[in-house]
Amino acid sequence: MKSYHRLSQVTKIDKSRAKSGKVINKNFIRTLCFNKWLIILLFLIANGGCKKLVVVEGPYTSINESNLFSNDATAISLMTSVYAKMSANSIFSGGLTSISFFSGLSSDEFSIYTGINDINLLGYYKNSLSSSNSNSSDLWLNVYPIIYITNTVIDGLSQSNSLTPSISQQLLGEAKFIRALCYFYLVNFYGDTPLALSTDYTVNASLARAPKDIVYGQIIEDLKSAKKLLSSNYIDKNLIVIGNERIRPIKWVASALLARVYLFMHDYINAETESTSIIQNTSLYNIDSDLNETFLKNSNEAIWQLQPVNYGWNTEDGRVFIIPNTGVSDAYPVYLSQFILNSFEANDYRRRYWVDSVNVDGIIYFYPYKYKSSTLGADITEYSMVFRLAEQYLIRSEARTMQGNMTGTTGGISDLDVIRHRAGLAGYSGGADKPSVLAAILHERQVELFSEWGHRWLDLKRSGNIDAVMSVVTPLKGGTWNTNWQLYPIPLGELQKTPKIKQNPGYE
C-alpha cells in the first residue's frame, strides 16, 4: 500500500501509548526526523503540545527554519506531519473527538447511550455547553496548533531558496489550503475568530476576534492562491510523480472547498463555477453507481481523503460508529436518531447500504455504515473521506436554483436528480418554485451527507432553519434550545490566557 512515508506500517509500538489508543508509528517518525529541530516539532505535534489558542510559544519559537526548509525531504516531511496529525486521534480524524461526532450530537442526527455520564458529550448532545465543560478534544484547542504549523510552512517556504521550485510551490499550496480549511470550521462553529497569520506569538497574543467576513476573505484568498500553486494531478509522496492515492491536496481539492465557501457566502455564480470545474473533470471524478464503493480508498468519487495512521484500523468513523453485538456503551455511545431515519424516502438505497443495525435484547440500534470496516488488523480498504463529488453536485444544484435556474439540463433540478437517481429514487417531482426546490436540496443533503463533517449542523444554521428544528429536537434530548447555542463557546482557559478575546453571547 502506498502511504505517507509508510504511515500505517508499524514495526514497533510504544506500549504505553498503545494502552491509551495513541500509537506512535516509529518508522514514520524516523523518516521525518532529519534534524533536532524537526524532532522537537514532531514531538509537540504527536503529543498535542502548544494548545494555547493562537499563542504558540515555547520550543516552537526556537525551531531553526533554515534547517526545516534546507532540502526537499525535510520540507515535505513537515507538511506530511500535518496530515498525520489530522489522521490520528484529533478533531479531523473521525470518531469520538471529531467534527462529525460533535456536530452530529448537537444536531438531530444522533441519539446518545443512556448510561453516558461524560459531561462534555452531554453538553454537545443537550445543547448545554458552557465555557468550562469543553475539554482538550474541543475544535478550538486542536485547530490553532495546525494553523501555526501551516504558518510556519508558509513563512519558511517564502524565505527559502534551497528547494526544488515545483516542490516548494506544491507545499505552499498545501499549507494555504489546510489553513483555509481550519478557518472554515472555526468561523462556522464559533463565528468571529482570531485570524492568526503569523508565527510570532507576541503578535498572536494580542489578537482579538476578527469579523466573520474578514475571516472568509482570508479563506478565499488562501484558496485562490492554493488553486494556482497546487498540482492538477494527484502525486506521490515525493511530490514529483503522478500517483493514484488521493491523500495530498491538489487544485481540485482547493476548488471543492472554494465552492462550499462561495455557497455559504451566497456568491452563487462563483460557487457554480468552482463546482462545475470539478464535475466536468470526468477523467478524475465520477459518481460511483455502487454505494458500497463510495467510501473506499481512492474511489472515483473521492476528491480528498485522509489515510489512516492508527495501527491496525481503517477509519475512526468505522471504528466508533459501527456498534458491536454487545450494543451501545461508553466506547460506542451514539446511534442514529429517528429524525434522520425518518428522513429517508421509501426504497432509498442509502438507507439500505449506508445504515445498519444491531439488535440487543430486543432493542434495535441503527448506526452509520458508510465505512464498513471496524475490525482490528483488517486490510486497509477505506480512507476517511473529506471531500467527495456528490457534495459538488448538491452545491451546484443549490447555486443554480438560487440564481433562478431550476429546470432543463443545466438547472438545479438536473443536478439534484443525479444524486437521487444514484440512490435509486425517481427524479424530483415537486414544485418548480425556488422555495420548493431549495427545500428538496436541503433534504437531499441531509440524507446524502449524514454523519459527515458537520454538514447537517452547518446546513441548519446557514439555511435559517436551526431554531425551528432544534426547538423541537433539543427538549427531546433533555435540553432547552436557545438560538445562542448554534455557536459553540470558546473554552474558558483560552479566554483567561487571552483577555482580548470575548466569549460568544449567552455563555458569559
HUCORSUL-V419124 format. One record per helix or strand of 2 or more residues. SS is the DSSP state (@ for helix, = for strand). FROM is the first residue (numbers start at 1). LEN is the number of residues. If there is no record, write none. Layout:
SS;FROM;LEN
SS;FROM;LEN
This chain:
@;15;5
@;26;7
@;36;11
@;58;5
@;65;4
@;72;16
@;99;8
=;110;3
@;119;7
@;139;21
@;165;26
@;201;4
@;212;18
@;251;14
@;268;12
@;291;3
=;302;5
@;316;6
=;334;3
@;338;4
@;349;5
=;355;6
=;363;6
=;384;5
@;389;14
@;412;11
@;434;15
@;455;8
@;466;11
@;483;4
@;492;6
